[in-house]
Amino acid sequence: MSVTPVRDRRAERTAATRREILDAAWELVRAEGLAALTMRDLGTRVGMRAQSLYGYYASKHAIYDAMFADGNRELLRRKRDLPESADPEQLVRLHGRLFLDFAVEDPVRYQLLFQRTLPGFEPSPESYTPAVEVLESGRAALRACGIRSQRAMDAFTALNAGLAAQQTSNEPGGTRWLRLADEMWDMYFARYRAPTSKGTR
């Protein structure tokens, strides 16, 4: 005889309210910038007193922390949806293109996830976990190309972050720096890809 699980409706309501607050926080920072987020404005947006927000998030930095995790989980989800490629180099390029598209579609989210724009904010270990998974997925794609050194990994992330930063800072909504991606990746592979599958450059 099967037993129907008892729903924890209070927990469901709490989770829904936390999601509503988080969505409102994203809306506010996209309109006003990361540093402009205030508990008063956020409370107004969701129809709550600012003090009541602390029942769901302990501080403004806790909200930033939840946003940090939220953004990285979305990037990780998209990485997991990448098509399989028989060519390892093509897969690396797909990872790079996905990152660039993700960065430029939401510059404020890019700032929170990849730039230190909030004084005193450090993501919690729990929220940083999906970011580590994002990095590891890129590292695995590079290893499939015979690229294994930390230096080469650092070069790949620096290359992509640089293109994203240039695009979002100097030409939001444009493609000037994005158009350089394939040329930059050609140079990267010429420098770092091992001549054989046994290489460890």
Residue frames relative to the residue before (quaternion, step in Angstrom):
aa qw qx qy qz dx dy dz
M 1.0000 0.0000 0.0000 0.0000 0.00 0.00 0.00
S 0.2928 -0.7747 0.5367 0.1617 3.57 -0.66 1.11
V 0.2577 -0.7557 0.5858 0.1391 3.51 -1.13 0.70
T 0.3917 -0.7202 0.5221 0.2353 3.56 -0.77 1.02
P 0.4525 -0.6998 0.4712 0.2890 3.61 -0.69 1.01
V 0.4245 -0.6912 0.5242 0.2595 3.54 -1.04 0.78
R 0.3714 -0.7410 0.5177 0.2122 3.55 -0.75 1.05
D 0.2989 -0.7159 0.6012 0.1919 3.52 -1.06 0.80
R 0.1878 -0.8415 0.4980 0.0922 3.54 0.21 1.31
R 0.6128 0.5458 -0.3587 0.4448 3.58 1.06 -0.63
A 0.6568 0.4954 -0.3081 0.4777 3.57 0.97 -0.85
E 0.6346 0.5269 -0.3318 0.4577 3.58 1.03 -0.74
R 0.6548 0.5010 -0.3124 0.4718 3.59 0.98 -0.80
T 0.6400 0.5227 -0.3247 0.4602 3.56 1.01 -0.82
A 0.6580 0.5062 -0.3053 0.4665 3.57 0.95 -0.90
A 0.6529 0.5116 -0.3173 0.4598 3.58 0.99 -0.82
T 0.6564 0.5002 -0.3119 0.4708 3.59 0.98 -0.79
R 0.6279 0.5208 -0.3366 0.4703 3.59 1.00 -0.79
R 0.6471 0.5110 -0.3181 0.4678 3.59 1.00 -0.79
E 0.6379 0.5273 -0.3230 0.4591 3.57 1.00 -0.83
I 0.6495 0.5056 -0.3093 0.4764 3.58 0.97 -0.86
L 0.6580 0.5163 -0.3088 0.4528 3.57 0.94 -0.88
D 0.6496 0.5107 -0.3129 0.4682 3.58 0.94 -0.87
A 0.6533 0.5062 -0.3091 0.4706 3.57 1.01 -0.84
A 0.6215 0.5371 -0.3410 0.4571 3.58 1.04 -0.74
W 0.6346 0.5158 -0.3287 0.4725 3.59 0.96 -0.81
E 0.6481 0.5224 -0.3238 0.4496 3.58 0.92 -0.88
L 0.6750 0.5066 -0.2953 0.4478 3.56 0.92 -0.90
V 0.7103 0.4486 -0.2898 0.4584 3.60 0.78 -0.92
R 0.6141 0.5313 -0.3617 0.4580 3.59 1.10 -0.53
A 0.6906 0.4639 -0.2733 0.4829 3.56 1.12 -0.62
E 0.8274 0.2618 -0.0804 0.4903 3.57 0.92 -0.94
G 0.5675 -0.5751 0.4006 0.4322 3.60 1.21 -0.37
L 0.6624 -0.5509 0.3411 0.3761 3.55 -1.17 0.64
A 0.7234 0.4695 -0.2609 0.4339 3.56 0.77 -1.02
A 0.6249 0.5768 -0.3354 0.4053 3.60 1.22 -0.39
L 0.4652 0.6910 -0.4487 0.3238 3.59 1.21 -0.15
T 0.0266 0.7784 -0.6264 0.0314 3.58 -0.90 0.98
M 0.5736 -0.5936 0.4363 0.3583 3.54 -1.15 0.61
R 0.6147 0.5536 -0.3560 0.4347 3.60 1.05 -0.66
D 0.6862 0.4670 -0.2880 0.4775 3.58 0.85 -0.96
L 0.6461 0.5198 -0.3224 0.4565 3.55 1.00 -0.80
G 0.6366 0.5215 -0.3249 0.4661 3.58 0.98 -0.81
T 0.6388 0.5230 -0.3232 0.4626 3.57 0.97 -0.84
R 0.6502 0.5404 -0.3141 0.4319 3.56 0.97 -0.89
V 0.7781 0.3224 -0.1757 0.5097 3.62 0.97 -0.78
G 0.5274 -0.6706 0.3968 0.3388 3.58 1.26 0.17
M 0.5773 0.5499 -0.3896 0.4610 3.57 1.05 0.78
R 0.5282 -0.5604 0.5068 0.3875 3.53 -1.27 0.32
A 0.6054 -0.5775 0.3965 0.3778 3.54 -1.06 0.71
Q 0.6392 0.5465 -0.3295 0.4293 3.57 0.98 -0.84
S 0.6353 0.5553 -0.3306 0.4228 3.59 1.07 -0.71
L 0.5603 0.6194 -0.3879 0.3897 3.58 1.17 -0.51
Y 0.6196 0.5779 -0.3445 0.4043 3.55 1.11 -0.67
G 0.5623 0.5782 -0.3949 0.4399 3.57 1.23 -0.15
Y 0.7258 0.3865 -0.2204 0.5247 3.57 1.29 -0.34
Y 0.7726 0.0642 -0.0359 0.6306 3.56 1.14 -0.68
A 0.4728 -0.7386 0.4097 0.2510 3.56 -0.67 1.12
S 0.8010 -0.0090 0.0411 0.5972 3.59 1.16 -0.51
K 0.6595 -0.4704 0.3822 0.4445 3.54 -1.28 0.09
H 0.6350 0.5207 -0.3327 0.4636 3.59 1.03 -0.70
A 0.5980 0.5446 -0.3648 0.4613 3.60 1.14 -0.53
I 0.6246 0.5124 -0.3339 0.4856 3.56 1.12 -0.62
Y 0.6294 0.5115 -0.3289 0.4838 3.57 0.97 -0.82
D 0.6328 0.5418 -0.3263 0.4468 3.57 1.01 -0.83
A 0.6634 0.4901 -0.2984 0.4802 3.57 0.96 -0.88
M 0.6363 0.5173 -0.3230 0.4725 3.58 1.05 -0.72
F 0.6157 0.5474 -0.3354 0.4568 3.57 1.03 -0.79
A 0.6763 0.4746 -0.2888 0.4838 3.57 0.90 -0.91
D 0.6318 0.5543 -0.3213 0.4363 3.56 0.98 -0.88
G 0.6867 0.4865 -0.2846 0.4591 3.57 0.88 -0.93
N 0.6822 0.4799 -0.2924 0.4678 3.57 0.93 -0.83
R 0.6124 0.5323 -0.3563 0.4633 3.58 1.07 -0.62
E 0.6394 0.5153 -0.3287 0.4664 3.57 1.04 -0.73
L 0.6482 0.5000 -0.3212 0.4760 3.60 0.95 -0.81
L 0.6491 0.5110 -0.3181 0.4652 3.58 0.96 -0.82
R 0.6268 0.5330 -0.3416 0.4541 3.59 0.98 -0.79
R 0.6724 0.4895 -0.3003 0.4670 3.58 0.91 -0.86
K 0.6206 0.5308 -0.3463 0.4617 3.59 1.02 -0.70
R 0.6637 0.5080 -0.3045 0.4568 3.58 0.97 -0.83
D 0.6737 0.4864 -0.2863 0.4770 3.58 1.21 -0.48
L 0.4191 0.7044 -0.4812 0.3108 3.60 1.23 0.01
P 0.4935 -0.6507 0.4753 0.3273 3.61 -0.98 0.73
E 0.5110 -0.6180 0.4926 0.3381 3.54 -1.13 0.59
S 0.1235 -0.7904 0.5979 0.0508 3.53 -1.03 0.81
A 0.4401 -0.6936 0.5051 0.2648 3.56 -0.94 0.91
D 0.6991 0.4285 -0.2549 0.5125 3.56 1.19 -0.49
P 0.4110 -0.7469 0.4615 0.2456 3.63 -0.45 1.15
E 0.6442 0.5215 -0.3359 0.4475 3.58 0.96 -0.78
Q 0.6361 0.5257 -0.3305 0.4581 3.57 1.00 -0.76
L 0.6285 0.5320 -0.3340 0.4587 3.57 1.05 -0.74
V 0.6241 0.5238 -0.3376 0.4713 3.59 1.00 -0.77
R 0.6560 0.5055 -0.3111 0.4662 3.56 0.94 -0.83
L 0.6230 0.5287 -0.3381 0.4670 3.59 1.05 -0.70
H 0.6282 0.5197 -0.3263 0.4784 3.58 1.04 -0.78
G 0.6704 0.5043 -0.2968 0.4562 3.55 0.92 -0.91
R 0.6671 0.4970 -0.3014 0.4660 3.57 0.92 -0.90
L 0.6253 0.5360 -0.3368 0.4564 3.57 1.00 -0.79
F 0.6502 0.5149 -0.3180 0.4593 3.57 0.92 -0.90
L 0.6763 0.4987 -0.3048 0.4483 3.59 0.83 -0.94
D 0.6530 0.5037 -0.3164 0.4688 3.58 0.92 -0.86
F 0.6449 0.5251 -0.3076 0.4624 3.56 1.00 -0.88
A 0.6659 0.5211 -0.3011 0.4409 3.58 0.95 -0.87
V 0.7634 0.4081 -0.2311 0.4441 3.57 0.71 -1.03
E 0.5932 0.5813 -0.3897 0.3979 3.61 1.10 -0.40
D 0.7954 0.0980 -0.0384 0.5969 3.60 1.18 -0.47
P 0.2073 -0.8367 0.4934 0.1159 3.61 0.24 1.26
V 0.6338 0.5270 -0.3463 0.4479 3.62 1.00 -0.69
R 0.6376 0.5012 -0.3229 0.4878 3.57 0.98 -0.77
Y 0.6204 0.5385 -0.3380 0.4592 3.58 1.00 -0.77
Q 0.6450 0.5220 -0.3231 0.4551 3.59 0.94 -0.85
L 0.6761 0.4986 -0.2997 0.4522 3.57 0.89 -0.91
L 0.7383 0.4431 -0.2375 0.4497 3.57 0.85 -0.96
F 0.8498 0.2325 -0.0567 0.4696 3.58 0.88 -0.90
Q 0.7351 0.3119 -0.2303 0.5561 3.59 1.24 0.01
R 0.4189 -0.7032 0.5157 0.2530 3.58 -1.07 0.71
T 0.1194 0.8388 -0.5152 0.1291 3.56 0.33 1.26
L 0.6998 0.4249 -0.2608 0.5117 3.60 1.25 -0.23
P 0.3586 -0.7501 0.5086 0.2237 3.63 -0.35 1.15
G 0.8359 0.2193 -0.1732 0.4724 3.55 -0.92 0.97
F 0.6087 0.5615 -0.3715 0.4197 3.59 1.20 -0.16
E 0.0525 0.7503 -0.6568 0.0543 3.54 -0.97 1.01
P 0.4343 -0.6971 0.4900 0.2921 3.61 -0.75 0.92
S 0.5163 -0.6316 0.4831 0.3181 3.54 -1.13 0.68
P 0.6527 -0.5045 0.3724 0.4252 3.61 -1.18 0.39
E 0.6405 0.5306 -0.3301 0.4464 3.60 0.99 -0.79
S 0.7044 0.4520 -0.2674 0.4775 3.57 0.89 -0.90
Y 0.6457 0.5328 -0.3205 0.4432 3.58 1.15 -0.55
T 0.4888 0.7011 -0.4136 0.3137 3.59 1.22 -0.44
P 0.6957 0.4419 -0.3182 0.4685 3.67 0.75 -0.81
A 0.5916 0.5574 -0.3726 0.4478 3.60 1.14 -0.54
V 0.6289 0.5212 -0.3263 0.4758 3.57 1.05 -0.76
E 0.6443 0.5166 -0.3169 0.4665 3.59 1.01 -0.80
V 0.6113 0.5402 -0.3448 0.4644 3.57 1.06 -0.72
L 0.6688 0.4955 -0.2944 0.4696 3.57 0.90 -0.92
E 0.6666 0.5138 -0.3057 0.4452 3.57 0.92 -0.89
S 0.6209 0.5335 -0.3582 0.4490 3.61 1.02 -0.66
G 0.6545 0.4908 -0.3092 0.4849 3.57 1.05 -0.72
R 0.6274 0.5361 -0.3278 0.4599 3.55 1.05 -0.80
A 0.6498 0.5183 -0.3162 0.4572 3.60 0.99 -0.83
A 0.6393 0.5189 -0.3274 0.4635 3.58 1.02 -0.78
L 0.6540 0.4991 -0.3126 0.4748 3.59 1.00 -0.77
R 0.6276 0.5390 -0.3431 0.4448 3.61 0.97 -0.79
A 0.6251 0.5472 -0.3397 0.4408 3.58 1.06 -0.73
C 0.6685 0.4555 -0.2871 0.5131 3.57 1.28 -0.37
G 0.5622 -0.6049 0.3861 0.4109 3.57 1.27 0.01
I 0.5453 0.5903 -0.3989 0.4417 3.59 1.27 0.29
R 0.0358 0.8710 -0.4813 0.0916 3.55 -0.26 1.26
S 0.5943 0.6111 -0.3803 0.3588 3.60 1.09 -0.43
Q 0.5795 -0.5791 0.4442 0.3627 3.54 -1.20 0.55
R 0.6002 0.5714 -0.3541 0.4335 3.57 1.06 -0.71
A 0.6738 0.4866 -0.2908 0.4739 3.57 0.95 -0.88
M 0.6230 0.5248 -0.3327 0.4751 3.57 1.08 -0.72
D 0.6439 0.5187 -0.3150 0.4660 3.56 0.96 -0.88
A 0.6459 0.5273 -0.3200 0.4499 3.58 0.98 -0.83
F 0.6560 0.5156 -0.3129 0.4538 3.57 0.98 -0.84
T 0.6830 0.4650 -0.2999 0.4769 3.59 0.88 -0.87
A 0.6401 0.5243 -0.3304 0.4541 3.59 1.01 -0.75
L 0.6281 0.5419 -0.3307 0.4500 3.56 1.00 -0.81
N 0.7176 0.4517 -0.2560 0.4641 3.56 0.78 -1.04
A 0.6490 0.5085 -0.3206 0.4663 3.58 0.98 -0.82
G 0.6372 0.5377 -0.3254 0.4460 3.56 1.05 -0.75
L 0.6468 0.5032 -0.3169 0.4774 3.57 0.96 -0.84
A 0.6614 0.5094 -0.3058 0.4577 3.57 0.94 -0.91
A 0.6680 0.5052 -0.3042 0.4538 3.58 0.91 -0.91
Q 0.6474 0.5136 -0.3222 0.4618 3.58 0.94 -0.84
Q 0.6801 0.5005 -0.2958 0.4466 3.56 0.91 -0.91
T 0.7166 0.4505 -0.2640 0.4624 3.58 0.80 -1.00
S 0.6909 0.4873 -0.2832 0.4528 3.60 1.07 -0.69
N 0.8177 0.3264 -0.1210 0.4585 3.56 0.87 -0.97
E 0.8075 0.0576 -0.0250 0.5865 3.58 1.15 -0.48
P 0.0689 -0.8243 0.5614 0.0252 3.61 0.50 1.14
G 0.8043 0.2537 -0.2058 0.4963 3.53 -0.90 0.96
G 0.6523 0.5143 -0.3177 0.4574 3.57 1.27 -0.15
T 0.4244 -0.7069 0.5118 0.2414 3.56 -1.30 -0.25
R 0.2979 0.8061 -0.4856 0.1604 3.59 1.26 0.08
W 0.7620 0.3435 -0.2014 0.5107 3.61 0.79 -0.97
L 0.5801 0.5760 -0.3848 0.4286 3.59 1.10 -0.52
R 0.6304 0.5546 -0.3333 0.4288 3.57 1.07 -0.70
L 0.6268 0.5459 -0.3352 0.4436 3.58 1.23 -0.33
A 0.4530 0.7494 -0.4263 0.2269 3.57 1.23 -0.42
D 0.7022 0.4643 -0.3019 0.4473 3.62 0.67 -0.97
E 0.6289 0.5272 -0.3314 0.4655 3.57 1.04 -0.74
M 0.6641 0.4993 -0.2968 0.4707 3.58 0.97 -0.86
W 0.6606 0.4933 -0.3110 0.4727 3.60 0.99 -0.79
D 0.5781 0.5574 -0.3763 0.4621 3.61 1.10 -0.62
M 0.6695 0.4897 -0.2904 0.4772 3.58 0.92 -0.92
Y 0.6287 0.5411 -0.3347 0.4471 3.57 1.00 -0.82
F 0.7012 0.4630 -0.2811 0.4636 3.58 0.77 -0.98
A 0.6125 0.5449 -0.3531 0.4509 3.59 1.04 -0.70
R 0.7051 0.4556 -0.2607 0.4768 3.59 1.08 -0.71
Y 0.8411 0.2907 -0.1002 0.4449 3.56 0.76 -1.02
R 0.5961 0.5799 -0.4031 0.3821 3.61 1.04 -0.45
A 0.4629 -0.6931 0.4839 0.2668 3.53 -0.88 1.01
P 0.5413 -0.6438 0.4268 0.3320 3.61 -1.02 0.69
T 0.7665 0.1500 -0.1116 0.6145 3.56 1.25 -0.43
S 0.6608 -0.5156 0.3693 0.4015 3.57 -1.29 0.30
K 0.6498 0.5141 -0.3226 0.4575 3.59 1.20 -0.29
G 0.4852 0.6876 -0.4326 0.3235 3.57 1.24 -0.15
T 0.1854 -0.7884 0.5797 0.0896 3.55 -1.22 0.51
R 0.1865 0.8186 -0.5239 0.1438 3.57 1.02 0.78
